[in-house]
Structure formats: C-alpha cells, structure tokens
C-alpha cells in the first residue's frame, strides 16, 4: 500500500474517531457538552442568523440535489 493512501486513510479515520470519542464522553459526562437542540435555539434567536441558516440550506440543496 502506498504511503499517500495510508495518509488519506488516517486523515479520513481521524474525524470519525473524534466523533465516536465525543459521543462516548458525552454519554459518560452528560453535562460536559451542550445539547444540539439548545445550540439551535441560541442560533435562531437573531433574524440575521435565521436568514443565514436558510440561505445555507438552500445553497446546499441547490448544489447537491439539482441536476
């Protein structure tokens, strides 16, 4: 196996391992991380951020789900 392939495999695995580690730590110490629903509530308080979130979702849908 080429060294570059090994490097890309490791770079791909690192975020996955980090997500599992964060999930596991969050299960053990539930007060360590804020819930996603609470973060969304804080983000959606201002009108500007609501427009930005809608714009980002529209852009993603336009670029990934259109022909």
Long-range contacts (C-beta under 8 A, 24 or more apart in sequence): none
